[in-house]
Amino acid sequence: MISPAPKRSLLRRSAAFIRLSLRDDDTDYTSGPVGRALGLLAIPMMLEMSMEAVFAVVDIAFVARLGTDAIAAVGITEALVTVLYAVAVGLGMGITAMVSRRFGAGDVDEAASVTGQAIWLGAVLSVAIGLGGVIFAADMLRLVGAAESVIQTGAGYTAVLLGGAFSILYLFLLNAAFRGAGDAGIALRSLWVANGLNIVLDPCFIFGLGPFPEMGVTGAAVATTIGRGAGVLYQLWFLFDGRGRLKFHLRHLRPVPHLIKRMVLISVGGVGQFLIATSSWIIVMSIIALYGSNAVAAYTIALRMLEFVWLPAWGLGNAAATLVGQNLGAGQADRAEASAWRAVKYNFVFMTVIGFSVVAAAPLITGWFSSDPEVLRIGTACLRILGLGFPLYAIGLILTQALNGAGDTFTPTVINFVCFWAIQIPLAFWLATELAAGPSGVFVAIVISESLLSLFSIYVFRRGNWKLQAA
């Protein structure tokens, strides 16, 4: 009769901690227990990244009813859009590093100025990428090996998604600034707004419910862009409202050349880092496309589901990056290092448990989206092979983010080049074609390259040169 009380007490404490992590406050992340600071940042950031995964899964869940070509169109387009994500996330790395470093040093006004420069960069990139995406959508799909039937089905989806590049860029860039400041709850709520609209509008635009036009797979892109656009409006409203940790005013939009230069220098490494990784994924998709639309559909389904693991883990890495940046700004390099290793510990446990669960439930997961025997076979193999690699590359995911948070985006870029371009791509092609392993050979190559990335990251992080990096 006595034992349930401590359990209830633990539940109450846990619930209170979660509520605190989602609240907007002035917590100082450069003091107090490292585990507490990491938890307060990690919970909203992991939930935020989970919301990104919801975008992908909601789209594919509805689009799957339109057939294999529609699924393949979404999958190949996502491979293309990952280049846009690379730009957004790479710039976000520079923004988070600069904002967090200035918050740690107590220079809140300059942190707001950094955010103002990010808004200008986002505007220029949105126009350039949006125009290119609208004009060359079909050509891009053809370039990565999509079949003509897939191009006919998915060109509109690609054009709308890339044409609405502003909604993706600003959602990432402004959230990067909020995360650097420690306003993780705001970043999370902007994704709630975006996802809520996407979930409601997806079936309306895809199937033409009520007064909405029936747009097929293109409707999924329209719904997603509207949802993300609403999320951006929420971010801007909160930013200019001035209630958060970022005290932003119109004067912070004034161009500051030295801040723009510094942001570009740091972000070039981040963008290059992710362009290497995402271009590798595009080439991997092209290799899988050699085995037909069923293989592409299976791979797309598997990746969409695995995003529910990778993106929350990435959120934990974002929390580590913020703590590293703020603590370096406060002159506490040892605390910055301790924060990163604590995040590694948490992520290793999280991804190990999830990895083995994915291995066990692979056929069931794939079966949710397709009953095609070939799609089921390849998708199950993909989930099982990639799931086995979760424990090891959970480490690299955190440590590369910690390096980025310190402003050292060059080192992870080199590691990515070696692991993805020099190892993953040729190994995937060799295993798939020369050894006739097919798509499974590609999946094995992914596990090997990601595991090597973790080993290289451990070595580099232990050397400690990142502690001297300027941001």
Helices and strands as residue ranges (DSSP letters): H 4-22, H 34-63, G 64-66, H 68-104, H 108-135, H 137-143, H 148-163, H 165-181, H 184-207, H 217-241, G 250-253, H 257-289, H 293-329, H 333-367, H 373-388, H 390-405, H 410-416, I 417-424, H 425-429, I 430-434, H 439-463, G 465-468
